[in-house]
Amino acid sequence: MSATTYLELSEPGGGAHKFYEVRVDDTEVTITYGRIGEQGQVRTATFADHAKAVKAAEKKIGEKVRKGYAPAVRGVRQARPVSRRQIVSTRSTAHQAPVLWRFASGAPAFGIFIGEDRAWVGNENGDVFTLAHDGRVTGRFGLPDSVKCIVADDFWIYAGCDDGRVYDLGAKVPRVAYEIAEDVDIYWLDIHDGVLGVSDRQGRVTVVDHEDEFQWSVPSGGDSGWMVRCSPDGVFHGHSRGVTHYTGRGHRAWYAETTGQVLFGWQERDAVFAGTSRGRVQRIRKSDGAKTGDYRCDAPVFSCATSADGELVFAGDNQSSVYCFAADGTRLWKLATGCGSAYSMQYRDERLYLVTTDGSLACVDASPAAVRAAEQGRVPQRQDIKAGGIERVEATAEVEFVAHAAPGEGVVVECVREGGRVRVHVVSDGYDRTWGVQFPKNIRVPGARFLVAEVVSSASGSFYRTRGEIKRLR
């Protein structure tokens, strides 16, 4: 007893272009969804009998039809190119910046994160490289599609990918941490304490929790949501008309109009910073949305960052220049990158790290002495770094099997089916077994037990998060 229903939603003008397939096979319902022309993501649920499986399938189909999906024939419509930011980059006329080293990642790069001991860069080929702060390449992950951005949440590092998934990069092998709803075309994302905020092409912001369960979604007054920043105060969303602050429950707290559409966003403890299409970085107070700073560049701003608490403000424009401002708006310097326009940036320990249109991760010496020398035409000899033959570790659902867990070796968790979903709980002594565990989506198997290197309580104290390597117990 099996039946399949195939639906598509294809909107004009670059809107949604998605499919949704529901297959009922006896007591099992398999849903496959994603962008038209791609393999898509698969979810399966088992019901008590065939009648209940059919009823569940009909409910899912009805929900999609009400959203505009219609019956279609697979393969008639073709795939559309994924939305990517277009930058017309020109050569800067400023003095050359003091670039200490430059790593060629092999493709235009968006994603960057600079931690205490290494740097991360992700590009449009799906490569994520890790480097020491001196530029030595230390690792290479392979994701199945272009990397949108890389974000950190305490110990955890995540990469948002054009396949609609977010990958945990905290172990030797990338694992799927979140599967974004199929109607969300990711532009940017951010995470705080396991809660993921996603901004999209239509200007919506969508929030899901640590179990990848929908919390809320709100359309903004504009489109092209290139900024989302998550914090204990809620979500700060930047779009074509400005910045909106939503509380943790999705209620609008304030809206601040910006000079030009928001193309990038940064946050510090008390303020968010919006880089705009009209050459501004605008500082906006988190508590009430008041603008407390205006930093003027000479061209559209495609990235920005700050030092601690916004004492220094940095910006990158579409003419391959980078800027530094004092907190009061005084421009301190403008220099040329020498390797394209900065898609993203981060400042740490008097160094400014840039990922650029030509796929470079560049490390700029932003100390006052180095900048003064550069303004006089004296720059250090740049070290050019290549990946060489370093092995690419692909994202996978495969897991190493082990016979048993030795005392003190790790923590045992178990997958359990609850309400049509597979949840994970700790079974080792000393943990609250009622709490859920944030655990990779694509390796969960009902009844299976896994040995994880470490389990850590979330900051909110309501669920656990795994850290490090994962092995399956036989």
C-alpha positions as CSV (number, residue, x, y, z in Angstrom):
1,M,0.0,0.0,0.0
2,S,1.9,3.0,-1.3
3,A,1.2,6.3,-2.8
4,T,3.2,9.4,-3.8
5,T,2.1,13.0,-4.1
6,Y,4.6,15.5,-5.7
7,L,4.0,19.3,-5.4
8,E,5.9,22.4,-6.5
9,L,5.9,26.1,-5.7
10,S,7.6,28.3,-8.2
11,E,7.1,32.1,-7.8
12,P,8.2,34.6,-10.5
13,G,10.8,37.3,-10.0
14,G,13.3,35.1,-8.1
15,G,10.8,34.0,-5.4
16,A,10.4,30.5,-4.0
17,H,11.3,27.6,-6.3
18,K,10.7,24.5,-4.2
19,F,9.3,21.0,-4.3
20,Y,7.6,18.8,-1.7
21,E,7.0,15.1,-2.1
22,V,5.0,12.9,0.3
23,R,5.2,9.1,0.0
24,V,3.1,6.8,2.0
25,D,4.3,3.2,2.2
26,D,2.2,1.1,4.6
27,T,2.7,2.7,8.0
28,E,5.6,4.9,7.0
29,V,5.5,8.5,5.6
30,T,8.5,9.8,3.8
31,I,8.7,13.5,3.0
32,T,11.3,14.9,0.6
33,Y,11.7,18.6,0.1
34,G,14.1,21.2,-1.2
35,R,14.9,23.4,-4.1
36,I,13.6,22.3,-7.5
37,G,16.4,20.4,-9.4
38,E,18.2,19.3,-6.3
39,Q,18.1,16.0,-4.4
40,G,16.5,17.7,-1.3
41,Q,16.2,16.6,2.3
42,V,14.4,13.5,3.6
43,R,12.4,13.0,6.8
44,T,10.6,9.7,7.7
45,A,8.0,9.0,10.3
46,T,6.3,5.7,11.3
47,F,2.7,5.5,12.5
48,A,0.6,2.9,14.3
49,D,-1.3,1.8,11.1
50,H,-1.8,2.7,7.5
51,A,-4.9,4.8,8.1
52,K,-3.0,7.1,10.5
53,A,-0.1,7.3,8.1
54,V,-2.5,8.4,5.3
55,K,-4.2,11.0,7.6
56,A,-0.8,12.5,8.5
57,A,0.3,12.6,4.9
58,E,-3.0,14.3,3.9
59,K,-2.5,16.9,6.6
60,K,1.0,17.7,5.3
61,I,-0.2,18.0,1.7
62,G,-3.1,20.2,2.7
63,E,-0.7,22.6,4.5
64,K,1.4,22.9,1.4
65,V,-1.5,23.4,-0.9
66,R,-2.8,26.3,1.3
67,K,0.7,27.9,0.9
68,G,0.4,27.8,-2.9
69,Y,2.0,24.4,-3.8
70,A,0.4,22.6,-6.7
71,P,0.7,19.1,-8.3
72,A,3.5,19.0,-10.8
73,V,5.7,16.6,-12.8
74,R,9.2,16.1,-11.5
75,G,11.9,17.3,-14.0
76,V,9.8,19.7,-16.0
77,R,10.9,22.8,-14.1
78,Q,14.7,23.3,-13.9
79,A,16.9,24.4,-11.0
80,R,17.5,28.1,-10.5
81,P,20.8,29.5,-9.4
82,V,21.2,30.1,-5.6
83,S,21.0,33.7,-4.4
84,R,24.4,35.1,-3.9
85,R,25.5,38.6,-3.2
86,Q,26.8,40.4,-6.2
87,I,29.7,42.9,-5.7
88,V,31.2,45.0,-8.5
89,S,34.7,45.3,-7.1
90,T,37.2,48.0,-8.3
91,R,40.7,48.8,-7.3
92,S,41.3,51.1,-4.4
93,T,43.3,54.2,-4.9
94,A,44.4,54.3,-1.2
95,H,47.8,53.2,0.1
96,Q,48.3,49.5,0.4
97,A,47.4,48.0,3.8
98,P,50.1,46.2,5.8
99,V,48.9,42.6,4.9
100,L,51.0,40.1,6.9
101,W,49.8,37.0,5.0
102,R,47.2,36.0,2.5
103,F,45.7,32.6,2.0
104,A,44.1,31.7,-1.3
105,S,41.1,29.6,-0.5
106,G,40.3,28.9,-4.2
107,A,36.9,30.6,-4.6
108,P,35.1,33.8,-3.4
109,A,34.7,33.5,0.4
110,F,31.9,34.8,2.8
111,G,32.5,32.8,5.9
112,I,35.0,33.9,8.6
113,F,35.5,33.3,12.3
114,I,38.7,34.1,14.2
115,G,39.1,32.2,17.5
116,E,41.7,32.2,20.2
117,D,43.9,29.6,18.5
118,R,42.8,29.5,14.8
119,A,41.0,31.1,12.0
120,W,38.2,29.7,9.9
121,V,37.3,30.6,6.3
122,G,34.6,29.1,4.1
123,N,34.1,29.6,0.3
124,E,31.7,29.1,-2.5
125,N,33.2,25.7,-3.3
126,G,32.1,24.3,0.0
127,D,35.6,24.3,1.5
128,V,36.1,25.4,5.1
129,F,39.8,25.8,6.0
130,T,41.3,26.2,9.4
131,L,44.5,28.2,9.9
132,A,46.8,29.1,12.7
133,H,47.1,32.8,13.4
134,D,50.4,32.9,11.5
135,G,48.6,31.6,8.3
136,R,49.6,27.9,8.5
137,V,46.8,25.7,7.1
138,T,45.8,23.2,9.8
139,G,42.6,21.5,8.4
140,R,40.1,21.4,5.6
141,F,36.4,20.4,5.7
142,G,34.2,19.7,2.7
143,L,30.6,20.8,2.7
144,P,28.2,19.9,-0.1
145,D,27.4,23.5,-1.2
146,S,28.6,27.1,-1.0
147,V,29.3,28.3,2.6
148,K,27.2,31.4,3.4
149,C,28.7,32.2,6.8
150,I,30.6,30.9,9.8
151,V,29.4,31.7,13.3
152,A,30.5,30.8,16.8
153,D,28.3,30.0,19.8
154,D,30.6,29.7,22.8
155,F,32.7,26.5,22.1
156,W,30.8,25.6,19.0
157,I,31.5,26.6,15.4
158,Y,28.8,26.4,12.7
159,A,28.8,26.9,9.0
160,G,25.6,27.8,7.1
161,C,25.5,26.2,3.7
162,D,23.5,26.8,0.5
163,D,22.0,23.3,0.8
164,G,19.8,24.8,3.5
165,R,21.7,23.1,6.3
166,V,23.9,24.3,9.2
167,Y,26.9,22.1,10.0
168,D,28.7,21.7,13.3
169,L,32.5,21.9,12.7
170,G,33.5,21.1,16.3
171,A,34.8,17.6,15.6
172,K,36.9,15.8,13.0
173,V,34.0,15.4,10.7
174,P,31.3,18.0,9.9
175,R,27.8,17.0,11.1
176,V,24.4,18.4,10.3
177,A,23.2,20.5,13.3
178,Y,20.2,22.2,11.8
179,E,18.0,21.6,8.7
180,I,16.4,25.0,7.8
181,A,12.8,24.9,6.7
182,E,12.5,24.4,3.0
183,D,10.8,27.8,2.4
184,V,13.8,29.8,3.9
185,D,16.3,31.0,1.3
186,I,19.3,31.7,3.6
187,Y,21.1,35.0,3.3
188,W,22.7,35.1,6.8
189,L,22.4,33.4,10.1
190,D,23.6,33.6,13.8
191,I,23.3,31.5,16.9
192,H,23.1,32.1,20.6
193,D,22.9,29.3,23.1
194,G,21.7,26.9,20.5
195,V,18.9,29.1,19.2
196,L,19.4,29.8,15.5
197,G,18.2,33.0,13.7
198,V,18.0,33.0,9.9
199,S,17.4,36.0,7.6
200,D,16.4,35.4,4.0
201,R,15.9,36.8,0.6
202,Q,12.3,37.9,1.3
203,G,13.4,39.9,4.3
204,R,12.0,37.5,6.9
205,V,13.7,36.4,10.1
206,T,13.0,32.9,11.3
207,V,14.1,31.4,14.6
208,V,14.4,27.7,15.5
209,D,15.6,26.1,18.7
210,H,18.3,23.6,19.5
211,E,16.2,20.7,18.3
212,D,15.7,22.5,14.9
213,E,12.0,23.1,15.8
214,F,10.3,26.2,14.5
215,Q,9.8,29.0,17.1
216,W,8.6,32.0,15.1
217,S,9.0,33.8,11.8
218,V,8.3,37.5,11.1
219,P,8.4,39.4,7.8
220,S,10.2,42.7,7.9
221,G,9.2,45.9,6.2
222,G,11.9,45.3,3.5
223,D,13.6,42.5,1.7
224,S,17.2,41.1,1.4
225,G,17.9,40.3,5.0
226,W,21.7,40.4,5.0
227,M,22.0,40.9,8.8
228,V,20.9,38.8,11.7
229,R,22.5,38.9,15.2
230,C,21.2,36.8,18.1
231,S,21.8,37.7,21.7
232,P,20.2,37.3,25.2
233,D,18.2,40.4,24.2
234,G,16.6,38.7,21.2
235,V,17.2,39.1,17.5
236,F,18.5,42.1,15.6
237,H,17.5,41.9,11.9
238,G,18.9,44.2,9.2
239,H,17.1,44.4,5.8
240,S,16.6,46.8,2.9
241,R,14.8,49.4,5.0
242,G,16.7,49.3,8.3
243,V,17.2,47.3,11.5
244,T,14.4,45.7,13.6
245,H,14.8,44.3,17.1
246,Y,12.6,41.4,18.1
247,T,12.3,39.9,21.6
248,G,13.0,36.3,22.2
249,R,9.3,35.6,21.6
250,G,9.3,37.4,18.2
251,H,7.6,40.6,19.3
252,R,8.9,43.8,17.7
253,A,10.7,45.9,20.2
254,W,11.8,48.8,17.9
255,Y,12.7,49.7,14.3
256,A,15.5,52.0,13.2
257,E,15.6,53.3,9.7
258,T,19.1,53.4,8.2
259,T,20.8,55.5,5.5
260,G,20.6,53.0,2.7
261,Q,19.8,49.3,2.8
262,V,21.6,47.1,5.3
263,L,24.2,44.9,3.7
264,F,26.1,43.6,6.7
265,G,25.7,43.6,10.5
266,W,27.9,43.3,13.6
267,Q,27.1,43.4,17.3
268,E,28.7,44.3,20.6
269,R,27.3,44.2,24.1
270,D,25.3,47.4,24.0
271,A,25.0,48.2,20.2
272,V,24.6,46.8,16.8
273,F,26.4,48.1,13.7
274,A,24.8,48.2,10.2
275,G,26.9,48.6,7.1
276,T,24.8,50.1,4.3
277,S,24.5,50.6,0.6
278,R,25.1,54.4,0.9
279,G,28.6,54.1,2.4
280,R,27.7,54.2,6.1
281,V,28.2,52.1,9.2
282,Q,25.6,53.2,11.6
283,R,25.8,52.4,15.3
284,I,22.4,51.6,16.9
285,R,21.8,51.3,20.7
286,K,20.3,47.9,21.6
287,S,18.1,49.1,24.3
288,D,15.9,51.6,22.3
289,G,17.1,51.7,18.7
290,A,18.6,55.1,18.9
291,K,21.4,55.9,16.5
292,T,24.5,56.8,18.4
293,G,27.2,56.8,15.7
294,D,27.7,57.4,12.0
295,Y,30.8,56.3,10.2
296,R,31.1,57.5,6.6
297,C,32.9,55.6,3.9
298,D,33.4,56.5,0.2
299,A,31.5,53.6,-1.3
300,P,28.9,51.0,-0.4
301,V,29.8,49.1,2.8
302,F,29.8,45.3,2.4
303,S,31.3,44.3,5.8
304,C,32.0,45.8,9.2
305,A,33.5,44.8,12.5
306,T,34.6,46.5,15.8
307,S,37.1,46.1,18.5
308,A,35.8,45.3,22.0
309,D,32.7,47.4,22.9
310,G,33.0,49.4,19.7
311,E,36.0,51.5,20.6
312,L,37.3,51.1,17.0
313,V,34.9,50.5,14.0
314,F,36.1,48.9,10.8
315,A,34.5,48.8,7.4
316,G,35.1,47.3,4.0
317,D,33.7,48.8,0.8
318,N,33.2,47.6,-2.8
319,Q,36.3,49.4,-4.0
320,S,38.7,47.1,-2.2
321,S,39.3,49.5,0.7
322,V,39.2,49.1,4.4
323,Y,38.6,51.8,7.0
324,C,39.1,52.4,10.7
325,F,37.1,54.9,12.7
326,A,37.2,56.1,16.3
327,A,34.0,55.6,18.3
328,D,33.0,59.2,17.8
329,G,33.0,58.8,14.0
330,T,36.5,60.2,13.2
331,R,38.1,58.5,10.3
332,L,41.5,57.3,11.4
333,W,42.6,55.6,8.2
334,K,41.7,54.1,4.8
335,L,43.9,51.5,3.1
336,A,43.7,49.2,0.1
337,T,43.4,45.4,0.6
338,G,45.3,44.5,-2.5
339,C,43.2,41.3,-2.8
340,G,39.6,42.4,-3.6
341,S,36.7,43.7,-1.6
342,A,36.0,42.3,1.9
343,Y,32.8,40.2,2.0
344,S,33.3,39.7,5.8
345,M,35.8,40.8,8.5
346,Q,36.8,40.3,12.1
347,Y,39.2,42.2,14.4
348,R,41.3,40.5,17.0
349,D,44.5,41.5,18.9
350,E,45.4,44.4,16.6
351,R,44.9,42.4,13.5
352,L,42.0,42.7,11.0
353,Y,41.1,39.5,9.2
354,L,39.3,39.8,5.8
355,V,37.7,37.4,3.4
356,T,37.4,38.8,-0.1
357,T,35.9,38.6,-3.5
358,D,38.9,36.8,-4.9
359,G,38.7,34.1,-2.2
360,S,41.5,35.3,0.0
361,L,41.7,35.3,3.8
362,A,44.0,38.2,4.5
363,C,45.6,39.2,7.8
364,V,46.2,42.9,8.2
365,D,48.4,44.4,10.8
366,A,46.1,47.1,12.2
367,S,48.4,48.3,15.0
368,P,48.9,52.1,15.0
369,A,52.7,51.8,14.1
370,A,52.0,49.5,11.1
371,V,49.2,51.7,9.8
372,R,51.4,54.8,10.0
373,A,54.2,53.1,8.1
374,A,51.7,51.9,5.4
375,E,50.4,55.4,5.0
376,Q,54.0,56.4,4.1
377,G,54.3,53.6,1.6
378,R,56.2,51.1,3.9
379,V,54.5,47.7,4.2
380,P,55.8,44.3,5.2
381,Q,56.6,41.6,2.7
382,R,53.4,39.7,2.4
383,Q,53.5,35.9,2.8
384,D,51.3,34.1,0.2
385,I,49.9,30.8,1.5
386,K,48.3,28.0,-0.4
387,A,46.4,24.9,0.8
388,G,48.7,22.5,-0.9
389,G,47.6,18.8,-0.7
390,I,45.8,18.9,2.7
391,E,43.0,16.3,2.8
392,R,39.4,17.5,2.5
393,V,37.3,15.9,5.2
394,E,33.7,15.5,3.8
395,A,30.5,16.0,5.8
396,T,29.0,12.6,6.3
397,A,26.4,10.6,8.2
398,E,28.8,7.7,8.7
399,V,29.9,7.0,12.3
400,E,32.6,4.8,13.7
401,F,31.3,1.8,15.7
402,V,32.9,0.8,19.1
403,A,32.1,-2.3,21.2
404,H,31.8,-0.6,24.6
405,A,32.5,2.6,26.6
406,A,35.4,2.3,28.9
407,P,35.0,3.9,32.4
408,G,35.6,7.7,32.1
409,E,36.0,7.5,28.3
410,G,33.0,9.7,27.5
411,V,29.2,10.1,27.9
412,V,26.6,7.7,26.6
413,V,23.4,9.1,24.9
414,E,20.5,7.3,23.5
415,C,18.1,8.1,20.6
416,V,14.4,7.7,21.4
417,R,11.3,8.2,19.2
418,E,9.0,10.7,20.8
419,G,5.9,12.2,19.1
420,G,7.1,11.3,15.6
421,R,10.5,12.7,16.1
422,V,13.8,11.1,17.2
423,R,15.1,12.8,20.4
424,V,18.3,12.2,22.3
425,H,18.8,11.9,26.1
426,V,21.9,11.2,28.3
427,V,21.9,7.7,29.9
428,S,25.2,8.0,31.7
429,D,25.0,8.6,35.5
430,G,25.2,12.2,36.8
431,Y,23.0,13.8,34.2
432,D,19.3,14.8,34.0
433,R,17.7,12.2,31.8
434,T,14.7,14.3,31.1
435,W,16.7,17.0,29.3
436,G,17.1,16.8,25.5
437,V,20.5,16.7,23.9
438,Q,21.4,18.8,20.8
439,F,22.8,16.1,18.5
440,P,23.5,15.8,14.8
441,K,20.3,15.4,12.7
442,N,21.5,12.9,10.1
443,I,22.9,10.2,12.4
444,R,19.9,9.7,14.8
445,V,18.6,6.2,14.8
446,P,15.8,5.1,17.2
447,G,17.2,2.9,19.9
448,A,20.8,3.5,19.0
449,R,23.3,4.5,21.7
450,F,26.3,6.8,21.0
451,L,29.5,7.6,22.9
452,V,30.3,11.3,22.8
453,A,33.5,12.9,24.0
454,E,31.7,15.5,26.2
455,V,28.2,16.7,27.1
456,V,27.8,20.3,28.3
457,S,24.8,22.1,29.8
458,S,23.4,24.9,27.7
459,A,23.7,28.5,29.1
460,S,20.0,28.5,29.7
461,G,20.3,25.3,31.7
462,S,17.5,23.5,29.9
463,F,19.2,21.1,27.5
464,Y,22.6,19.5,26.8
465,R,25.0,20.1,23.9
466,T,27.5,17.5,22.7
467,R,31.1,18.5,22.0
468,G,33.8,16.6,20.2
469,E,33.9,13.2,18.6
470,I,30.9,10.9,18.4
471,K,31.0,7.0,18.1
472,R,28.1,4.6,17.9
473,L,28.0,1.7,20.4
474,R,27.3,-1.7,19.0
